[in-house]
Amino acid sequence: MQRHYAIVPAAGSGSRFGGETPKQYQSLAGRPLIYYSVAALCRCQAIDRVWVVLSPDDRWWRQYDWTSLGHKLETVYCGGASRSESVANGLAAAATAAHDDDWVLVHDAARPCLSQANLAALCEQLADDPVGGILAVPVADTLKRADDEQRVARTESRDGLWQAQTPQMFRYGLLCRVLAEHTDGTDEASAIEAAGFNPRLVAGDISNFKVTFPADLRLAELILQGRARVDE
């Protein structure tokens, strides 16, 4: 029976966010931002184990108590200089448990509002898919192409355009192979595409956004508070 594993690359500094503390450790509703991303994966019944890939010189992780996340959580201090390198190193760490046909879900540390419904949809819709796929949402806003003077050059058609999210879910063996050959993509799907495959798009929702700037933390907090009230 195929298993599901998760990898959270968390070795970056979040330079666009600013500040001395890496973005993944910024406070969100009393906990570090990364807590919510990892907690969502650990709560998912389909996922057997979650590897968090940290920088070798990370000095923040051990300042927090993670025991509430349970036995699925593992940390490895083997993050690389890029996302693809960190994910590849995480896959190497997962080799102690994962087989080629098992599924691996790669999720951003800075997407704290991942819902269990979205996770379930991803696992269910890709269960028999030959390639795998990603959570994504259709682009709704009008898109403008800028010229060199930061003026509108033209309006781009948004037909067929989707905004990629995470988790991105692919077979362990396939992901290991393509990341070894295609190291310059911005996400796992880019490497899969470069290898000639077509990942499936699984509809997510806009609440699963990536925290990029300090103001995003407030929006994430409101979403999480709203969910907590519903669950009460």
C-alpha positions in Angstrom: 0.0 0.0 0.0 1.4 3.4 -1.0 2.1 5.8 1.8 2.1 9.6 2.0 5.0 11.6 3.4 5.5 15.3 3.7 8.6 17.6 3.4 8.6 21.2 4.6 11.7 23.1 3.3 12.5 25.7 6.0 16.1 26.7 5.5 15.5 30.1 3.9 15.6 33.5 5.5 12.6 35.1 3.9 14.5 38.2 2.6 11.4 40.0 1.3 9.8 39.8 4.7 12.7 41.7 6.4 14.0 41.5 9.9 16.7 39.5 11.7 14.4 36.5 12.5 13.7 34.2 9.5 10.2 34.5 8.3 9.2 31.0 9.3 9.8 32.0 12.9 7.8 35.2 13.0 5.0 35.2 15.5 1.5 34.3 14.4 -1.2 34.1 17.0 1.3 33.3 19.7 3.2 30.6 17.8 5.9 30.6 15.1 4.5 30.9 11.6 5.9 27.5 10.6 4.0 25.8 13.4 0.7 26.0 11.5 2.0 24.7 8.2 3.6 21.7 10.0 0.5 21.1 12.2 -1.8 20.9 9.2 0.3 18.1 7.8 0.7 16.3 11.1 -3.1 16.3 11.6 -3.8 14.7 8.2 -4.6 11.1 8.7 -3.3 10.1 5.3 0.3 11.4 6.0 2.6 9.0 7.9 5.6 11.2 8.5 6.6 14.9 8.2 10.2 16.0 7.7 11.1 19.7 8.3 14.3 20.6 6.6 16.2 23.2 8.5 19.4 25.1 7.8 22.5 23.5 9.4 23.0 26.7 11.5 19.3 27.1 12.5 19.2 28.5 16.0 15.5 29.1 16.4 13.8 25.7 16.1 15.0 24.4 19.4 13.6 27.5 21.2 10.1 26.1 20.8 8.2 23.1 22.1 6.9 21.0 19.3 5.7 18.0 21.2 2.0 18.8 20.7 2.5 17.9 17.0 3.0 14.3 17.9 5.1 11.4 16.7 5.0 12.1 12.9 7.3 15.1 13.1 11.0 14.8 12.3 13.6 17.5 11.8 16.8 17.3 9.7 19.4 20.0 9.6 20.4 19.6 6.0 18.9 22.6 4.2 20.6 23.9 1.1 21.2 27.2 -0.6 18.0 26.9 -2.7 14.6 25.4 -2.3 15.3 22.6 -4.7 18.4 21.6 -2.8 16.6 21.6 0.5 13.8 19.5 -0.9 16.4 17.1 -2.5 18.2 16.8 0.9 14.9 16.1 2.6 14.1 13.4 0.1 17.5 11.8 0.9 16.6 11.9 4.6 13.2 10.3 3.8 15.0 7.4 2.0 15.0 5.5 5.3 11.2 5.1 5.0 9.9 6.0 1.5 9.7 3.8 -1.5 9.7 4.9 -5.1 5.9 4.6 -5.5 5.1 6.4 -2.3 3.7 9.9 -2.4 5.6 13.0 -1.2 3.8 16.3 -0.4 6.1 19.3 -0.4 4.6 22.3 1.5 5.8 25.8 2.1 6.7 26.7 5.7 5.0 30.1 5.1 1.5 28.8 4.1 -0.1 28.5 7.5 -3.7 28.3 6.4 -3.7 25.0 4.6 -7.1 23.3 5.3 -7.7 19.6 5.9 -10.3 19.8 3.1 -7.7 20.9 0.6 -5.3 18.2 1.8 -7.9 15.5 1.4 -8.9 16.7 -2.0 -5.2 16.6 -3.2 -4.7 13.1 -1.9 -8.0 11.8 -3.2 -7.8 13.3 -6.7 -4.2 12.3 -7.3 -4.5 8.8 -5.8 -4.4 7.1 -9.2 -2.7 9.9 -11.2 0.4 8.7 -13.2 2.2 12.0 -12.6 0.9 13.8 -9.5 0.0 17.5 -9.2 -0.4 20.6 -7.1 -3.0 22.7 -5.3 -3.7 25.8 -7.3 -6.4 28.5 -7.9 -7.5 30.0 -11.2 -6.1 33.6 -11.7 -9.0 36.0 -11.1 -7.3 39.4 -11.3 -6.6 41.3 -14.5 -3.0 40.9 -15.4 -0.9 43.8 -16.8 2.5 43.4 -18.6 4.9 46.3 -17.6 7.4 48.0 -19.9 10.9 49.2 -18.9 9.4 52.5 -17.6 6.9 50.6 -15.3 4.0 51.5 -17.5 1.4 49.1 -18.8 2.6 47.6 -22.1 -0.5 45.4 -22.5 -3.1 43.4 -20.7 -2.5 39.7 -20.6 -5.2 37.1 -21.0 -5.8 35.2 -17.8 -7.6 32.3 -19.6 -6.2 29.0 -18.5 -3.8 30.6 -16.0 -3.6 29.2 -12.5 -1.7 30.4 -9.4 0.4 27.6 -8.0 0.2 26.7 -4.3 1.5 24.0 -2.1 1.4 21.1 -1.2 2.8 19.8 -4.4 2.4 16.0 -4.5 4.5 13.6 -6.6 5.9 10.0 -6.4 9.0 9.7 -4.3 11.1 8.1 -6.9 10.1 10.5 -9.7 10.7 13.5 -7.6 14.2 12.3 -6.6 15.1 11.8 -10.2 13.8 15.1 -11.6 15.2 17.2 -8.8 18.7 15.7 -9.4 18.5 16.7 -13.1 16.5 20.0 -12.9 17.7 22.2 -10.1 16.7 25.7 -11.2 12.9 25.6 -10.9 11.0 27.7 -8.4 8.9 24.8 -7.3 8.7 21.0 -7.6 6.1 21.2 -10.4 8.6 23.2 -12.5 11.1 20.4 -12.3 8.5 17.8 -13.2 7.5 19.9 -16.2 11.1 20.3 -17.3 11.3 16.5 -17.3 8.5 16.4 -19.8 5.5 15.6 -17.5 2.3 17.5 -17.0 1.2 17.8 -13.3 -2.5 17.9 -12.6 -4.1 21.1 -11.1 -6.2 20.4 -8.1 -8.5 23.3 -7.1 -7.6 24.9 -3.8 -8.7 28.2 -2.4 -7.3 31.6 -1.8 -7.0 31.2 2.0 -4.0 28.9 1.4 -1.8 31.9 0.5 1.9 32.4 1.2 2.9 34.9 3.8 5.4 37.2 2.1 5.2 40.5 3.8 4.5 41.5 7.5 1.0 42.6 6.7 0.1 39.1 5.6 0.4 37.8 9.1 -2.7 39.7 10.2 -4.7 38.2 7.3 -3.5 34.7 8.2 -4.4 35.3 11.9 -7.9 36.3 10.9 -8.4 33.2 8.8 -7.1 30.9 11.6 -9.3 32.6 14.2 -12.3 32.2 11.9 -11.6 28.5 11.6 -11.2 28.1 15.3 -14.6 29.6 15.9 -16.2 27.2 13.5 -14.5 24.2 15.1 -15.7 25.2 18.6 
